[in-house]
Amino acid sequence: MRVLSRDEAQVLPVSTVTTSAPLRRSANPWKRRAAGIASESPSERIRRQSCLLLNKLASQNFGSISTHIIDLSAECLAQVLDLVLDKACDEHQYSALFARLVRRLADRHPAITCPDEVLSIERICTRRLHESQNTLESMRKWKPIMFSDAYYSLQKARRHYFGLIIFIVELYKTELVDKSFLYDCAVRMRPAQQDLAEYRVEATCRFLTHLLALKLPIEDLLVPLQSHSSTILPVRLKCMIEDICDAATQP
């Protein structure tokens, strides 16, 4: 195949461009999401706006964004609280920020700090803890293939469970829950002697590590863990138990 020179290429005729037919409007055109907002229900509107605000929440804009969220909570507090907890459990690295947000919500809605109220943060966290444990119990016998849908479902359940543990500790730091509630959660999550669940052992070790960092006594809570250190457990969990026991005995 002969390569054309530059002079030969310049004299080549330019093909004529055919004009296309004018565009016609489709019978079922795509419409922006914003165009259908007027038809959404109040619950859908609160959920959409709350999710948008929670995604934008940061330390730099905490004052303004939290004020908008508080205004939305006046319409449906339960829905806003559920969305905040979903976000806190899924993104545990921002648990302190979401705990501050719940603190501001409690200042506006005192029912959040009343243990006897339905919307009490203690009741909500207890319910979430129970639901997460039930979910993980149903997945205990799963042996999913790596990167399969079942694998990601299991990882998500574990992430939410451990994220909830961190969030409960942050709620204590903001004085939304008391010390007795922390101990009650520790009792709820510790493994049973006859039915040893590895996720419960790991959760208890992580939770007690946070309690130890808060300088709270955990000697009574360590006794069940010490009895599990001699059972058939992965080396990783045995090391976690030994580490927390050693840290508790240090002055």
Phi and psi in degrees as a GROMACS rama.xvg file:
@    title "Ramachandran Plot"
@    xaxis  label "Phi"
@    yaxis  label "Psi"
@TYPE xy
-84.908  134.908  ARG-2
-87.5988  129.198  VAL-3
-72.0113  142.392  LEU-4
-77.2351  169.67  SER-5
-62.5721  -38.782  ARG-6
-67.9247  -39.4814  ASP-7
-68.2067  -35.6665  GLU-8
-68.1881  -31.0684  ALA-9
-71.2052  -26.0473  GLN-10
-94.0196  1.83177  VAL-11
-66.781  140.582  LEU-12
-69.9062  140.291  PRO-13
-85.2869  127.631  VAL-14
-67.8087  141.246  SER-15
-74.1565  139.812  THR-16
-88.6505  122.26  VAL-17
-78.5513  135.465  THR-18
-80.96  132.161  THR-19
-83.395  162.767  SER-20
-69.9418  150.591  ALA-21
-60.9053  146.016  PRO-22
-68.7763  143.952  LEU-23
-114.708  143.945  ARG-24
-71.6412  131.516  ARG-25
-70.769  152.387  SER-26
-70.6471  -24.9423  ALA-27
-131.361  71.3952  ASN-28
-73.1559  156.587  PRO-29
-72.1272  137.605  TRP-30
-120.901  147.629  LYS-31
-65.1403  151.86  ARG-32
-61.3719  -36.2035  ARG-33
-61.8627  -26.146  ALA-34
-69.3885  -24.8678  ALA-35
-99.7238  8.12003  GLY-36
-66.3927  -31.3822  ILE-37
-63.2747  -24.3158  ALA-38
-93.8253  -0.659034  SER-39
-78.7184  154.703  GLU-40
-76.7251  162.99  SER-41
-58.9587  -36.6651  PRO-42
-65.3671  -41.7677  SER-43
-65.493  -37.7513  GLU-44
-65.4617  -43.2951  ARG-45
-64.3009  -41.7089  ILE-46
-63.8964  -45.1777  ARG-47
-63.182  -47.7377  ARG-48
-67.5951  -37.8139  GLN-49
-65.0564  -43.1023  SER-50
-62.9557  -40.5914  CYS-51
-62.3909  -42.4423  LEU-52
-70.3773  -39.7115  LEU-53
-66.0281  -33.2458  LEU-54
-68.6786  -26.258  ASN-55
-91.8704  -10.0913  LYS-56
-63.7246  130.016  LEU-57
-151.947  170.028  ALA-58
-63.0339  -33.9519  SER-59
-70.5914  -34.3166  GLN-60
-114.766  23.6265  ASN-61
-58.6292  -42.076  PHE-62
-61.3397  -50.4444  GLY-63
-71.6479  -44.0762  SER-64
-67.4741  -41.9632  ILE-65
-64.9612  -31.6088  SER-66
-64.5038  -41.7578  THR-67
-64.472  -39.3414  HIS-68
-66.6648  -38.2802  ILE-69
-63.178  -38.7943  ILE-70
-63.0549  -39.0014  ASP-71
-68.1894  -33.6238  LEU-72
-65.6021  -20.8076  SER-73
-64.546  -25.2293  ALA-74
-87.005  -40.2621  GLU-75
-153.237  88.9827  CYS-76
-66.8064  -40.2389  LEU-77
-61.335  -41.72  ALA-78
-67.5297  -41.3608  GLN-79
-64.7216  -42.2129  VAL-80
-62.9737  -40.9222  LEU-81
-62.9026  -40.3989  ASP-82
-67.5234  -37.9807  LEU-83
-64.551  -43.0772  VAL-84
-67.4842  -37.0944  LEU-85
-59.496  -43.8685  ASP-86
-68.1467  -41.1087  LYS-87
-66.408  -38.3733  ALA-88
-72.6055  -32.8519  CYS-89
-81.566  -27.7151  ASP-90
-126.445  73.2924  GLU-91
-65.596  -18.198  HIS-92
-68.2618  -15.4342  GLN-93
-110.838  22.7828  TYR-94
-60.2913  -38.7953  SER-95
-62.7948  -37.4534  ALA-96
-67.4162  -42.7427  LEU-97
-71.854  -29.7868  PHE-98
-66.8611  -38.1987  ALA-99
-62.3804  -37.407  ARG-100
-65.0424  -43.0793  LEU-101
-64.2997  -33.4517  VAL-102
-62.0856  -42.2505  ARG-103
-67.415  -38.4014  ARG-104
-64.2836  -37.2679  LEU-105
-66.8877  -33.2636  ALA-106
-64.6646  -30.6746  ASP-107
-86.4763  -34.04  ARG-108
-124.215  93.5624  HIS-109
-60.3051  -17.8627  PRO-110
-62.4677  -21.6922  ALA-111
-64.625  -31.8598  ILE-112
-96.6514  2.07418  THR-113
-95.3163  114.234  CYS-114
-60.14  -25.9785  PRO-115
-83.6645  -11.2362  ASP-116
-79.8238  152.844  GLU-117
-65.6659  -36.4108  VAL-118
-92.634  20.024  LEU-119
-64.0353  137.335  SER-120
-64.8225  -29.0665  ILE-121
-66.5409  -44.0197  GLU-122
-65.1128  -40.9428  ARG-123
-64.4255  -44.9741  ILE-124
-65.9158  -38.3215  CYS-125
-63.5432  -42.529  THR-126
-64.3899  -42.6711  ARG-127
-62.9476  -40.2063  ARG-128
-62.7568  -42.9923  LEU-129
-65.8721  -42.1  HIS-130
-65.2521  -41.0675  GLU-131
-65.0572  -40.0024  SER-132
-65.8095  -39.8006  GLN-133
-64.3675  -39.2852  ASN-134
-64.1815  -45.7283  THR-135
-69.2021  -32.2632  LEU-136
-64.1249  -39.4287  GLU-137
-70.1853  -17.9177  SER-138
-101.687  3.14782  MET-139
-61.3871  -35.4992  ARG-140
-88.143  2.26437  LYS-141
-71.7355  140.476  TRP-142
-132.431  70.3367  LYS-143
-71.4271  153.341  PRO-144
-72.6168  142.125  ILE-145
-54.986  132.68  MET-146
68.4732  15.6348  PHE-147
-85.6395  172.019  SER-148
-62.1163  -40.0718  ASP-149
-65.4571  -35.9712  ALA-150
-62.6477  -45.6441  TYR-151
-69.5949  -33.1812  TYR-152
-64.1346  -41.18  SER-153
-66.4969  -43.1305  LEU-154
-64.6521  -36.7361  GLN-155
-66.0275  -42.4958  LYS-156
-62.9057  -41.5285  ALA-157
-66.0362  -42.8593  ARG-158
-61.3629  -41.0411  ARG-159
-68.8334  -37.2702  HIS-160
-66.8728  -48.5046  TYR-161
-70.5739  -30.4149  PHE-162
-66.8066  -35.7989  GLY-163
-64.494  -37.1353  LEU-164
-61.2173  -45.6567  ILE-165
-65.0594  -39.2373  ILE-166
-64.6717  -38.3739  PHE-167
-62.4252  -39.0801  ILE-168
-64.3743  -40.5632  VAL-169
-66.7634  -32.876  GLU-170
-64.4966  -35.8214  LEU-171
-65.5589  -38.3697  TYR-172
-65.1206  -30.1627  LYS-173
-91.4354  8.93508  THR-174
64.2694  31.9701  GLU-175
-90.7629  -24.5673  LEU-176
-129.389  157.432  VAL-177
-102.52  -178.674  ASP-178
-65.2501  -37.2323  LYS-179
-63.2182  -32.601  SER-180
-69.1984  -36.8692  PHE-181
-61.6362  -45.0577  LEU-182
-66.2262  -35.7788  TYR-183
-63.816  -40.487  ASP-184
-65.2902  -39.212  CYS-185
-62.2603  -38.4166  ALA-186
-68.6453  -37.9554  VAL-187
-67.0978  -34.4825  ARG-188
-93.028  -11.2852  MET-189
-70.626  150.279  ARG-190
-73.5895  150.787  PRO-191
-81.8723  149.311  ALA-192
-66.8452  -36.7164  GLN-193
-86.6047  -18.3121  GLN-194
-135.106  87.4342  ASP-195
-81.0581  117.941  LEU-196
-109.527  125.362  ALA-197
-63.9123  -36.6693  GLU-198
-66.0922  -29.8249  TYR-199
-71.3079  -38.8565  ARG-200
-62.3758  -47.2876  VAL-201
-63.8015  -41.867  GLU-202
-62.6975  -42.0967  ALA-203
-63.9667  -42.9728  THR-204
-62.0163  -44.0239  CYS-205
-63.855  -43.2733  ARG-206
-66.2516  -42.9613  PHE-207
-66.5093  -30.9254  LEU-208
-62.2697  -40.39  THR-209
-67.7541  -40.2104  HIS-210
-63.8359  -38.0588  LEU-211
-66.1187  -36.8305  LEU-212
-66.432  -27.2405  ALA-213
-84.7019  3.10501  LEU-214
62.3521  40.0039  LYS-215
-101.052  142.372  LEU-216
-68.0533  132.671  PRO-217
-130.066  15.0613  ILE-218
-59.1063  -43.6899  GLU-219
-66.8187  -30.1975  ASP-220
-78.6365  -15.6048  LEU-221
-81.271  -21.4489  LEU-222
-58.9579  -48.8075  VAL-223
-62.5549  -34.5011  PRO-224
-66.6076  -41.074  LEU-225
-63.0295  -31.3796  GLN-226
-71.7277  -21.8139  SER-227
-87.7737  -11.1258  HIS-228
-67.5105  -21.5993  SER-229
-96.4524  -1.8353  SER-230
-84.7438  179.495  THR-231
-79.3076  99.7373  ILE-232
-134.315  155.265  LEU-233
-59.9612  151.039  PRO-234
-58.6804  -35.1552  VAL-235
-60.0821  -43.4754  ARG-236
-72.2155  -35.5246  LEU-237
-63.2171  -38.3553  LYS-238
-66.5964  -37.1996  CYS-239
-63.1293  -41.4984  MET-240
-65.2152  -43.6476  ILE-241
-63.922  -39.3605  GLU-242
-64.7219  -43.9742  ASP-243
-70.01  -33.8519  ILE-244
-68.7038  -41.2125  CYS-245
-64.9651  -40.7432  ASP-246
-67.1764  -32.4567  ALA-247
-72.847  -28.0781  ALA-248
-85.1929  -13.1716  THR-249
-75.1635  141.365  GLN-250
